[in-house]
Amino acid sequence: EDEILPRKDYESLDYDRCINDPYLEVLESVDNKKARRYEAVKWVMVFAIGVCTGLVRIMLFESGNFRTLTLFSLTLHAAVEECTEKGCLALSLLELLGFNLTFVFLASLLVLIQPVAAGSGIPEIKCYLNGVKVPGVVRLRTVVCKAMGVLFSVAGGLFVGKEGPMIHSGAVVGAGLPQFQSISLRKIQFNFPYFRSDRDKRDFVSAGAAAGVAAAFGAPIGGTLFSLEEGSSFWNQGLTWKVLFCSMAATFTLNFFRSGIQFGSWGSFQLPGLLNFGEFKCSESDKKCHLWTAVDLGIFILMGIVGGLLGATFNCLNKRLAKYRMRNVHPKPKLVRVLESLLVSLTTTVVVFVASMVLGECRQMSSTSHSGNGTLSLQVRDVNSSIKTFFCPNETYNDMATLFFNPQESAILQLFHQDGTFSPVTLSLFFLLYFLLSCWTYGISVPSGLFVPSLLCGAAFGRLVANLLKSYIGLDHIYSGTFALIGAAAFLGGVVRMTISLTVILIESTNEITYGLPIMITLMVAKWTGDFFNKGIYDIHVNLRGVPLLEWETEVEMDKLRASDIMEPNLTYVYPHTRIQSLVSILRTTVHHAFPVVTENRGNEREFMKGNQLISNNIKFKKSSILTRAGEQRKRSQSMKSYPSSELRNMCDEHITTEEPPEKEDLLQQMLERRYTPYPNLYPDQSPSEEWTMEERFRPLTFHGLILRSQLVTLLVRGVCYSESQSSASQPRLSHAEMLEDYPRYPDIHDLDLTLLNPRMIVDVTPYMNPSPFAVSPNTHVSQVFNLFRTMGLRHLPVVNAVGEIVGIITRHNLTHEFLQARLRQHYQTI
């Protein structure tokens, strides 16, 4: 099977701070008062993200538009039910097809406008939180197309959920709200000086994604754990508090408005989330019933194994479908994607219609008279109100139509709380049809979620197990709703492979803490079983997109490799003082996003310093940046002269009286002369050339720092340079705010008109580079490199040898599983 390798055109986020001179100037001006104000503004923004995410959920799924679409769909279903008695089934089927195809067509058109709006959005958000910049994933246009598209997808009868898109919507709110600007609304801009970095933006996206989970499931703690488990590679205690607070704010907002809209009692907080599983409680008339017992845990473990196998099968089939689409659908005109969505809608509508008419069985309705509990009685009446009586006499209902012709949330409640027994044949057929159709649907060009379809499919599986245990084994004590819940957890866990967050989400959705242990055990077993065969569905789609996602840790055998085995030694670099023509040439002929700032090690530096001001500036910078123990002690001795102690004064005087030896080449230079042969005298204003020899290209270079492409472009746009006849001190200085003014969309070097700049002018990049980036030794083991890169959210990791020379650089692509596997195979071949 052909594996898809990670693509190199994906860009990483800058989570590490660039501590250059403009940033240090900001730090010098910051006091405790400003720091507290900055932290207070961040808390206010986190609260605003939670409130706005809750409002997005309210506007989408409690607004008149969604209610109109839902009522319209239910009216069509009622018309179909009436036609069962009047004999107009063909006409009702045509009406249902017409409206479903129209809604799905509109959803596909929205995806054509913004392709990244397709799917659930969770794989894209997972990539973003992992440190990968996915183009367009957090844009305003994306969330508008996603939100409107999922309304049409659900109303069009597709087997999709709206919880995944809700998580994506929350992440977009988190990314855009603190910026107070949008590329889609260019005229609306505010002068908001805070949070102009990828570091702050990714933290807010983490909070927004957690708020999306909280708004979707009414599970603020589950949302926090989801953001931690599925996404962010960098995490700390302060971020945990902020994300939890944001999730609580989203849940509070959702509860407040839903209670007022649906019950007219504002502030009563009666409806926690978009998906609520109701109350699990045995009927008082059934004395043998128990929610679950210790004996049932063995059955739950077996259900977890089966759920893991079913989830692995689902993922395998969906991966094959996705690869087929990539080869045969995506290369063709975009209309073909719309036609595929319409074909799925047509097939789904016909299958649902025919299965409900032909395969359903008439079942006796459950009575509420036997229940003495008022809440349970009300819940049973609510469940009974959503049953469908296709072709069935009074006091009976069609079990297949009840599952197919209801909203997915209502069908889940039917399987959780309907006392009337669903036929094992009906449950088996429903599970098979729903399994195949939902697998086919996930991946087409419409906004679609996977949580609720997986829950419904798994609930049917669990209810089937409960029916078989009751009918054929005689276990009368079991509660069917519990097995439906465990089946839903097993199948969903086998598909998405989430454990911690999914356990808490299901517990918060059921409001039953006693289900914690069986749900946790089931999810763990389902994950372990599924992982034996393939990855989770989100990881599969991430790999299919070629995103260089970094897992939590590397495999043990990867420690056979060192940093020198995986680094890229072919470097494109700049000098501390470089001509504009060289910078423009480098930027236009490479796609790198960062460049090492280096100086060359020469044996006759004094001769070069006499003849060229540019070379002289570079050599002087190198000498001034080299730190020696003697120089550091001399500096400290001078600072200690202010102490009153005569002993310290005398010691300082002794050090100071020692005359500094005449200027000569330092020890580092002598070591380099002994280690390396002479190399051609190349001027530092020359750009790297393909005609260079191996010695010229890989000559020793002293490492001084890293500078980003965006920083170099900003310097060129603003004309930060000086002439050769001037001192570098005459170069204009940019503030930290000016350097970040174009964030997050810096100009492209190919779109700039640089004709006004003199190509012979010199740019001093030293004030703007990062002089102290994270670096590793060539002998560092891969596991150490991986942990440093992932946990610190790095974008580039220089490899520096023992004498301060840069010998290579490591990026995200050098740490992907596929790249490490290839390097490991080469390592075995060389042994």
C-alpha positions in Angstrom: 0.0 0.0 0.0 1.4 3.4 -1.0 1.9 5.6 2.0 1.5 9.3 1.8 4.7 11.1 3.0 4.4 14.4 4.9 4.5 17.4 2.6 7.2 20.0 3.0 5.0 23.0 2.1 3.4 23.1 5.5 4.7 25.8 7.8 5.2 25.6 11.5 4.0 28.2 14.1 6.4 30.4 16.0 5.7 29.3 19.6 9.2 30.2 20.9 9.8 33.9 21.6 12.3 35.8 19.5 14.3 37.6 22.2 15.9 40.3 20.0 16.7 43.9 20.7 13.1 45.3 20.0 11.7 42.7 22.4 14.2 43.5 25.1 13.2 47.2 24.8 9.6 46.1 25.5 10.8 44.1 28.5 12.7 47.1 29.8 9.6 49.1 29.8 7.4 46.5 31.5 6.8 46.7 35.2 4.6 44.7 37.5 1.6 47.0 36.8 1.8 46.5 33.1 2.3 42.8 33.5 -0.8 42.5 35.6 -2.8 44.6 33.1 -1.6 42.3 30.3 -2.7 39.2 32.3 -6.0 40.8 33.1 -6.6 41.6 29.4 -5.8 37.9 28.6 -8.4 36.7 31.1 -11.0 39.1 29.7 -10.3 37.8 26.2 -10.6 34.2 27.3 -14.0 35.0 28.9 -15.1 36.8 25.7 -14.1 33.7 23.6 -16.2 31.4 25.8 -19.2 33.8 25.6 -18.9 34.2 21.8 -18.6 30.5 21.3 -21.8 29.9 23.2 -23.5 32.6 21.2 -22.4 31.0 18.0 -23.9 27.8 19.1 -27.2 29.6 20.1 -27.4 31.5 16.8 -26.8 28.4 14.7 -28.9 25.7 16.4 -31.4 27.7 18.4 -32.1 30.4 15.8 -35.1 30.6 13.5 -33.2 29.3 10.5 -32.2 26.0 12.1 -35.6 25.6 13.7 -37.2 26.3 10.3 -35.1 23.7 8.6 -35.7 21.2 11.3 -39.5 21.7 11.3 -39.5 21.6 7.6 -37.7 18.3 7.6 -40.1 16.9 10.3 -43.1 18.1 8.3 -41.8 16.1 5.3 -41.4 13.0 7.6 -45.0 13.5 8.8 -46.2 13.8 5.2 -44.4 10.5 4.5 -46.2 8.9 7.5 -49.6 10.2 6.3 -48.9 8.8 2.9 -48.6 5.3 4.3 -52.3 5.4 4.8 -53.2 7.3 1.6 -51.0 5.3 -0.8 -48.9 8.2 -2.1 -45.5 6.9 -1.1 -43.9 7.6 -4.5 -44.8 11.2 -4.3 -43.6 11.6 -0.8 -40.3 9.9 -1.7 -39.8 12.4 -4.6 -40.6 15.3 -2.2 -38.1 14.0 0.3 -35.4 13.5 -2.4 -35.9 16.9 -3.8 -35.5 18.8 -0.6 -32.6 16.6 0.7 -30.7 17.1 -2.5 -31.3 20.8 -2.4 -29.9 21.1 1.1 -26.9 19.0 0.3 -26.2 20.9 -2.9 -26.1 24.2 -0.9 -23.8 22.6 1.6 -21.4 21.5 -1.2 -21.5 25.0 -2.7 -20.3 26.5 0.6 -17.4 24.0 0.6 -16.4 25.0 -2.9 -16.2 28.6 -1.6 -13.9 27.5 1.3 -12.5 24.0 0.8 -11.1 23.8 4.3 -14.7 24.0 5.6 -15.3 20.3 4.6 -15.3 17.6 7.2 -15.5 18.1 10.9 -12.5 20.4 11.3 -11.1 18.5 14.2 -8.1 17.1 12.2 -7.2 20.6 11.1 -7.5 22.1 14.6 -5.5 19.2 16.0 -2.7 20.1 13.5 -2.9 23.8 14.4 -2.6 23.0 18.1 0.3 20.7 17.3 2.2 23.6 15.8 1.4 23.3 12.1 0.0 26.3 10.2 -2.9 25.0 8.1 -3.8 27.6 5.5 -7.3 29.2 6.0 -8.2 26.9 9.0 -9.0 29.8 11.4 -10.4 32.4 9.0 -13.7 34.1 9.4 -14.9 32.9 6.0 -14.1 29.3 7.0 -16.4 29.4 10.1 -19.2 31.1 8.2 -19.1 28.4 5.5 -18.7 25.6 8.0 -21.6 26.8 10.2 -24.0 27.4 7.4 -23.0 24.2 5.6 -23.5 22.0 8.6 -27.1 23.3 8.9 -27.8 22.2 5.4 -26.0 18.9 5.8 -28.0 17.9 8.9 -31.3 19.2 7.3 -30.4 17.3 4.1 -30.7 14.0 5.9 -27.0 13.0 5.8 -25.5 10.9 8.5 -23.4 13.7 10.0 -23.1 15.4 13.3 -22.8 19.1 14.2 -20.5 18.7 17.2 -17.2 18.5 15.3 -17.9 21.7 13.3 -18.9 23.3 16.6 -15.4 22.6 17.9 -13.9 24.1 14.8 -16.1 27.2 15.1 -14.9 27.7 18.7 -11.3 27.5 17.6 -11.9 30.1 14.9 -13.5 32.4 17.4 -10.5 31.9 19.7 -8.1 32.8 16.8 -9.9 35.8 15.5 -11.4 37.6 18.4 -8.2 38.7 20.2 -6.8 40.0 16.8 -9.8 42.5 16.4 -9.3 42.3 12.6 -10.1 39.9 9.7 -8.9 39.6 6.2 -12.5 39.1 5.2 -13.5 42.4 6.8 -10.6 44.6 5.9 -12.3 47.9 6.8 -13.0 46.8 10.3 -9.8 47.2 12.3 -9.0 48.3 15.8 -5.7 49.4 17.2 -5.3 46.5 19.7 -1.6 46.1 20.5 -1.9 42.8 22.4 -1.5 39.2 21.3 0.3 39.7 18.1 2.2 36.4 18.0 1.6 32.8 17.2 2.3 31.9 20.8 -0.8 33.9 22.1 -2.9 32.9 19.1 -2.4 29.2 19.6 -3.2 29.5 23.3 -6.5 31.2 22.4 -7.2 28.5 19.8 -6.8 25.9 22.6 -9.3 27.8 24.7 -11.7 28.2 21.8 -11.6 24.5 20.9 -12.3 23.6 24.5 -15.2 26.0 24.5 -16.5 24.4 21.4 -16.6 21.0 23.1 -18.2 22.6 26.2 -20.9 24.1 24.0 -21.5 21.0 22.0 -21.7 18.5 24.9 -22.2 20.7 28.0 -18.9 19.3 29.2 -16.5 22.1 30.3 -14.0 19.7 32.0 -14.2 17.3 29.0 -13.5 20.3 26.7 -10.4 21.2 28.7 -9.1 17.6 28.6 -9.9 17.4 24.9 -7.8 20.4 24.1 -5.0 18.9 26.2 -5.2 15.3 24.9 -5.9 15.9 21.2 -4.1 19.1 20.5 -1.7 21.3 22.3 1.9 20.2 22.5 2.8 23.0 24.9 0.9 23.2 28.1 1.3 24.8 31.5 -0.8 25.4 34.6 -1.8 29.0 33.7 -3.1 27.8 30.3 -5.1 25.1 32.0 -6.9 27.6 34.2 -7.7 29.9 31.3 -9.0 27.0 29.1 -11.2 25.7 31.9 -12.5 29.2 32.5 -13.3 29.7 28.8 -15.1 26.3 28.7 -17.2 27.3 31.8 -18.0 30.7 30.2 -19.3 28.9 27.0 -21.4 26.4 29.1 -22.8 29.3 31.2 -23.8 31.3 28.1 -25.4 28.3 26.5 -27.3 27.3 29.6 -28.5 30.9 30.1 -29.9 31.4 26.6 -31.3 27.9 26.1 -33.2 28.0 29.3 -34.7 31.3 28.4 -35.5 30.4 24.8 -37.0 27.0 25.4 -38.4 27.3 28.9 -38.9 31.0 29.3 -37.1 31.0 32.6 -33.9 33.0 32.0 -31.0 32.0 34.3 -32.5 28.6 35.4 -29.8 26.7 33.6 -31.9 23.6 32.8 -30.3 22.6 29.5 -26.6 22.1 29.7 -25.4 21.4 26.1 -26.2 20.5 22.6 -26.2 16.8 23.3 -27.8 15.5 26.6 -28.3 11.8 27.2 -31.0 12.2 29.8 -31.3 10.4 33.1 -30.4 6.8 33.4 -32.6 5.1 36.0 -34.3 1.8 36.4 -38.1 1.7 36.6 -39.4 1.3 40.2 -41.6 -1.6 39.1 -38.6 -3.6 38.0 -37.0 -4.8 41.2 -34.3 -6.9 39.5 -32.9 -4.1 37.4 -29.5 -2.5 38.1 -27.7 0.1 36.1 -24.6 -2.2 36.1 -22.9 -4.7 38.3 -19.4 -6.1 38.7 -20.3 -9.1 36.6 -21.2 -6.8 33.7 -17.6 -5.4 33.6 -16.5 -8.6 31.8 -19.2 -8.0 29.2 -18.1 -4.4 28.9 -14.6 -5.5 28.2 -15.7 -7.8 25.4 -17.9 -5.0 24.0 -14.8 -2.8 24.1 -12.8 -5.4 22.1 -15.7 -5.6 19.5 -16.0 -1.8 19.4 -12.3 -1.5 18.7 -12.5 -4.1 15.9 -15.5 -2.3 14.4 -13.8 1.1 14.7 -10.7 -0.3 13.0 -12.9 -1.6 10.2 -14.6 1.7 9.9 -11.3 3.6 9.7 -9.9 1.2 7.2 -12.8 1.5 4.9 -12.9 5.3 5.2 -9.2 5.5 4.5 -9.6 3.5 1.3 -12.5 5.7 0.3 -10.5 8.9 1.0 -7.6 7.6 -1.1 -10.0 6.8 -3.9 -11.4 10.3 -3.8 -7.8 11.7 -3.8 -7.0 9.8 -7.0 -10.3 9.9 -8.9 -12.5 12.7 -7.6 -10.3 15.6 -6.4 -8.2 15.9 -9.6 -11.3 16.4 -11.6 -13.4 19.6 -11.9 -15.0 20.7 -8.6 -18.5 19.9 -9.9 -17.6 16.2 -9.6 -17.3 16.7 -5.8 -20.8 18.2 -5.7 -22.1 15.3 -7.7 -20.6 12.8 -5.3 -22.3 14.6 -2.4 -25.6 14.4 -4.2 -25.1 10.7 -4.9 -24.5 10.1 -1.2 -27.6 12.1 -0.4 -29.7 10.2 -3.0 -28.5 6.8 -1.7 -29.0 7.7 1.9 -32.6 9.0 1.3 -33.6 5.9 -0.7 -32.1 3.5 1.8 -33.7 5.2 4.8 -37.1 5.3 3.0 -37.1 1.7 1.8 -35.7 0.3 5.1 -38.3 2.1 7.1 -41.1 0.8 4.9 -40.0 -2.7 4.3 -37.6 -3.8 7.1 -39.3 -2.3 10.2 -41.3 -4.2 12.8 -44.3 -3.1 14.8 -43.5 -2.9 18.6 -45.6 -2.2 21.6 -45.3 1.3 23.1 -44.0 1.6 26.6 -46.4 2.9 29.3 -45.7 5.6 31.8 -48.2 4.4 34.4 -45.8 1.9 36.0 -43.3 4.6 36.8 -43.7 6.4 40.0 -40.9 8.9 39.4 -42.1 12.1 37.9 -38.9 12.9 36.1 -38.6 9.5 34.7 -42.2 9.5 33.6 -41.7 12.8 31.8 -38.7 11.5 30.1 -40.5 8.4 28.9 -43.3 10.6 27.5 -40.7 12.6 25.7 -39.2 9.5 24.2 -42.6 8.2 23.2 -43.5 11.4 21.5 -40.8 10.9 18.9 -41.8 7.4 17.8 -43.0 6.7 14.3 -46.0 4.5 13.5 -45.3 3.7 9.8 -47.8 0.9 8.7 -48.4 0.0 12.4 -51.7 -0.1 14.2 -52.6 1.9 17.3 -50.4 1.6 20.5 -47.5 0.2 18.3 -44.7 1.9 16.5 -42.3 1.1 13.6 -38.9 0.5 15.3 -36.8 1.0 12.1 -38.6 4.2 11.1 -38.3 5.5 14.7 -34.5 5.2 14.4 -34.2 6.5 10.8 -36.9 9.2 10.6 -35.8 11.0 13.8 -33.0 13.5 14.5 -29.9 11.6 15.5 -30.1 12.9 19.1 -33.7 11.7 19.4 -32.7 8.3 18.0 -29.9 8.0 20.6 -32.4 8.8 23.4 -34.7 6.1 22.0 -31.9 3.5 22.3 -31.0 4.8 25.7 -34.4 5.1 27.3 -37.1 3.3 25.2 -38.4 0.4 27.3 -40.0 -1.2 24.3 -37.7 -3.8 22.9 -36.2 -3.1 19.5 -36.1 -6.2 17.4 -32.6 -7.8 17.2 -33.0 -8.1 13.4 -34.0 -4.4 13.2 -31.0 -3.3 15.3 -28.6 -5.5 13.3 -29.9 -4.1 9.9 -29.9 -0.5 11.3 -26.3 -0.9 12.6 -25.1 -2.3 9.3 -26.8 0.3 7.1 -25.8 3.2 9.4 -22.2 1.9 9.6 -21.8 1.8 5.8 -23.6 5.0 5.0 -21.8 7.1 7.7 -18.5 5.7 6.6 -19.2 6.7 3.0 -20.5 10.1 4.1 -17.5 11.2 6.2 -15.0 12.7 3.7 -17.4 14.1 1.1 -17.3 17.8 0.3 -19.8 18.9 3.0 -19.2 20.1 6.6 -19.8 17.0 8.7 -19.1 15.7 12.2 -18.6 12.2 13.3 -19.3 12.2 17.1 -23.1 11.7 17.0 -23.2 9.2 14.1 -20.6 7.1 15.9 -22.6 7.4 19.1 -25.8 6.3 17.4 -24.2 3.5 15.6 -22.6 2.2 18.8 -25.8 2.7 20.8 -27.5 0.3 18.3 -24.7 -2.2 18.8 -25.0 -1.9 22.6 -28.8 -2.2 22.6 -28.4 -5.3 20.4 -26.1 -6.9 22.9 -28.6 -6.1 25.7 -31.4 -7.7 23.8 -29.4 -10.9 23.1 -28.3 -11.2 26.7 -31.9 -10.8 27.9 -33.5 -13.1 25.3 -31.1 -15.9 24.9 -28.9 -15.9 28.1 -31.6 -14.9 30.6 -29.8 -12.0 32.3 -32.9 -10.2 33.5 -31.0 -7.7 35.8 -29.3 -5.7 33.0 -30.5 -2.2 32.1 -30.6 -1.8 28.3 -29.7 1.9 28.4 -26.4 1.1 30.1 -25.4 -1.3 27.4 -26.5 1.1 24.8 -24.3 3.8 26.4 -21.3 1.4 26.7 -21.8 0.3 23.1 -21.8 3.9 22.0 -18.6 4.5 24.0 -16.9 1.4 22.6 -17.6 2.2 18.9 -16.8 5.9 19.3 -13.6 5.0 21.1 -12.7 2.5 18.4 -13.1 5.2 15.8 -11.5 8.3 17.3 -9.2 6.6 19.9 -9.7 9.2 22.6 -9.7 8.1 26.2 -9.4 10.7 28.9 -11.5 13.5 27.4 -14.1 11.2 25.9 -14.6 9.5 29.3 -15.3 12.8 30.9 -17.5 14.1 28.1 -19.7 11.0 28.3 -19.9 11.2 32.1 -20.8 14.9 31.9 -23.4 14.2 29.2 -25.1 11.5 31.3 -24.8 13.3 34.7 -24.0 9.8 36.2 -20.7 9.5 37.8 -21.2 5.8 38.5 -20.7 5.2 34.8 -17.1 6.4 35.1 -15.4 3.1 35.6 -17.2 1.1 32.9 -16.9 3.9 30.4 -13.1 4.3 31.1 -12.4 0.5 30.9 -14.4 0.2 27.6 -12.7 3.2 26.0 -9.2 1.9 27.0 -9.9 -1.6 25.6 -11.4 -0.2 22.4 -8.4 2.1 21.9 -5.9 -0.7 22.5 -7.7 -3.1 20.2 -8.1 -0.5 17.4 -4.4 0.7 17.7 -3.3 -2.9 17.0 -4.7 -2.5 13.4 -4.6 1.2 12.5 -4.7 4.8 13.8 -7.7 6.9 14.8 -9.9 8.4 12.1 -8.5 12.0 12.7 -4.9 10.8 12.6 -5.7 8.9 9.4 -7.0 12.1 7.7 -4.1 14.1 9.0 -1.7 11.7 7.4 -3.7 11.7 4.2 -3.3 15.4 4.0 0.5 15.0 4.4 0.6 17.2 7.5 3.9 16.7 9.5 2.2 16.0 12.8 4.4 15.2 15.8 3.2 12.4 18.1 3.6 12.5 21.9 6.9 10.7 21.8 9.2 8.7 19.5 9.6 4.9 19.4 12.3 3.4 21.6 14.5 2.2 18.7 14.8 5.8 17.4 17.3 6.5 20.1 19.8 4.7 17.9 19.9 7.9 15.9 21.6 11.2 16.9 20.9 14.7 15.9 23.6 14.5 13.3 21.8 11.7 11.6 18.6 13.6 11.0 19.7 17.2 10.6 19.9 19.1 7.3 23.5 20.1 6.7 22.9 22.0 3.5 22.3 25.4 5.0 21.2 28.7 3.5 22.6 31.4 5.8 23.0 35.2 6.1 25.8 37.3 7.6 25.4 39.9 10.4 26.0 42.6 7.8 24.7 41.6 4.3 24.0 43.6 1.2 20.4 44.0 0.0 21.0 42.3 -3.2 22.2 39.1 -1.4 19.2 39.2 0.9 16.7 39.6 -2.0 18.4 36.8 -3.9 18.3 34.4 -0.9 14.6 35.2 -0.2 13.5 34.8 -3.8 15.4 31.6 -4.6 14.6 29.7 -1.4 11.5 28.7 0.5 13.1 28.5 4.0 11.4 30.4 6.8 14.5 31.0 8.9 18.2 31.6 8.3 21.2 31.1 10.5 23.2 34.3 11.1 26.9 33.2 10.8 30.4 34.5 10.3 33.2 32.7 8.5 36.4 31.6 10.2 39.4 32.9 8.4 43.1 32.7 9.1 44.0 36.1 7.7 41.1 38.2 9.1 43.3 41.3 9.6 44.1 41.5 5.9 40.4 41.3 5.0 39.5 43.9 7.6 41.7 46.4 5.9 40.3 46.1 2.4 36.5 46.0 2.9 34.2 47.8 5.3 31.5 45.1 5.0 33.9 42.3 5.9 35.4 44.4 8.7 32.0 44.9 10.3 31.2 41.2 10.2 34.6 40.2 11.7 34.3 42.9 14.4 30.8 41.5 15.3 32.2 38.0 15.6 35.0 39.1 17.8 32.7 41.1 20.1 30.2 38.3 20.4 32.7 35.6 21.5 32.5 35.1 25.3 35.6 34.0 27.1 36.1 33.1 30.8 38.8 35.7 31.2 36.7 38.4 29.7 33.7 37.5 31.8 35.9 37.5 35.0 37.3 40.8 34.1 33.8 42.3 33.6 32.7 40.9 37.0 35.8 42.2 38.7 35.1 45.7 37.5 31.6 45.5 38.8 32.8 44.2 42.2 35.0 47.3 42.8 32.0 49.1 44.3 31.9 46.7 47.2 33.2 48.1 50.5 35.2 45.0 51.4 38.9 45.8 51.1 39.6 42.2 50.4 37.3 42.2 47.3 38.8 45.5 46.2 42.3 44.1 46.4 41.3 41.0 44.5 39.7 43.2 41.8 42.8 45.3 41.6 45.0 42.3 41.2 42.9 41.1 38.3 42.8 44.6 36.7 46.5 45.2 37.0 47.1 42.2 34.8 47.7 43.8 31.4 45.7 42.4 28.6 47.9 40.6 26.1 48.3 42.3 22.7 45.5 41.6 20.3 46.0 38.3 18.6 43.9 35.5 17.2 41.8 33.9 20.0 42.0 30.3 21.0 38.9 29.4 19.0 40.5 30.7 15.9 43.7 28.7 16.5 41.6 25.5 17.0 39.9 26.2 13.7 43.1 26.7 11.9 44.5 23.4 13.1 41.3 21.5 12.3 40.4 22.8 8.8 42.4 23.3 5.6 42.4 26.7 3.9 39.4 27.6 1.8 38.7 30.2 -0.9 38.5 33.8 0.1 34.8 34.5 -0.5 33.2 37.8 0.2 30.2 37.6 2.6 28.0 39.7 0.3 27.9 36.8 -2.2 24.8 34.6 -2.2 25.3 30.8 -2.0 25.8 29.3 -5.5 25.3 25.9 -6.9 28.7 26.2 -8.5 30.5 26.2 -5.2 32.7 23.2 -4.4 32.0 20.9 -1.4 34.7 22.8 0.7 33.1 26.1 -0.2 29.6 25.1 0.6 30.3 23.3 3.8 33.1 25.4 5.3 33.0 26.1 9.0 30.6 28.9 10.2 30.4 30.4 13.6 26.8 30.5 14.7 25.3 33.7 16.1 21.6 33.4 15.9 18.5 32.9 13.8 16.4 35.4 11.8 13.1 34.7 10.3 12.0 35.3 6.7 9.2 37.6 7.9 11.7 39.7 9.8 14.0 40.1 6.8 11.1 41.0 4.6 9.9 43.6 7.1 13.4 45.1 7.2 13.5 45.4 3.4 10.0 46.9 3.2 10.8 49.5 5.8 14.2 50.3 4.3 16.3 49.4 7.3 19.9 49.6 5.9 23.0 51.8 5.8 25.6 52.6 3.1 29.1 51.3 3.1 30.5 54.7 3.8 28.4 55.0 7.0 28.5 53.3 10.3 26.0 50.6 11.1 24.8 52.7 14.0 23.2 55.1 11.4 20.8 52.3 10.4 17.1 53.1 11.3 15.8 51.2 14.2 12.4 49.4 14.3 10.3 48.9 17.4 8.7 45.6 18.4 5.3 46.9 17.4 6.6 47.9 14.0 8.1 44.5 13.5 4.7 42.8 14.2 2.5 45.3 12.4 1.9 43.0 9.4 1.2 39.9 11.6 -0.1 37.3 10.7 0.2 37.9 6.9 3.6 39.3 6.1 4.3 40.6 2.6 5.6 38.1 0.0 9.1 38.9 -1.3 7.9 38.2 -4.8 5.1 40.9 -4.6 7.4 43.7 -3.3 8.7 46.5 -5.4 12.3 47.0 -4.2 13.5 49.2 -7.1 13.8 52.2 -4.7 16.4 50.4 -2.6 20.1 50.5 -3.6 21.2 46.9 -3.9 24.7 47.8 -2.6 23.2 49.0 0.7 24.0 46.9 3.8 21.5 45.5 6.3 22.6 44.9 9.9 20.4 42.0 11.0 22.0 41.6 14.4 19.5 43.7 16.4 16.5 41.7 15.0 17.8 38.2 15.1 17.2 35.7 17.9 20.7 35.5 19.5 19.8 32.7 21.9 17.6 30.1 20.3 17.4 26.6 21.6 20.2 24.5 20.2 21.5 20.9 20.5 24.8 19.1 20.1 25.3 16.7 17.1 25.5 13.8 19.6 22.1 14.4 21.2 19.8 11.4 21.0 16.7 11.7 18.9 14.3 11.3 21.8 15.9 14.3 23.5 15.7 16.3 20.3 12.1 15.3 19.8 11.0 16.2 23.4 12.7 19.5 23.3 11.3 20.4 19.9 7.7 19.3 20.7 7.3 20.5 24.3 8.8 23.9 23.6 6.9 24.4 20.4 10.0 25.1 18.3 10.1 25.8 14.6 13.8 25.5 13.9 16.5 23.8 16.0 20.1 24.5 15.1 22.7 21.8 15.7 25.9 23.4 17.0 29.2 21.6 17.6 31.6 21.9 20.5 33.4 25.0 19.1 30.3 27.0 18.3 29.9 26.1 14.6 26.5 25.4 13.2 26.6 22.1 11.4 22.9 21.6 10.5 19.4 22.5 11.4 16.4 20.4 12.4 12.8 21.3 11.5 9.5 19.6 12.1 9.9 17.5 8.9 13.1 15.9 10.3 11.1 14.6 13.2 8.1 13.0 11.5 7.7 9.3 11.9 8.2 8.6 8.2 11.5 10.6 8.1 12.8 8.9 11.2 11.9 5.5 9.9 13.8 6.2 6.6 16.9 7.4 8.6 16.7 4.3 10.8 16.8 2.1 7.8 19.8 3.9 6.5 21.4 3.5 9.9 20.9 -0.3 9.8 22.4 -0.5 6.3 25.6 1.3 7.4 26.2 -1.0 10.4 
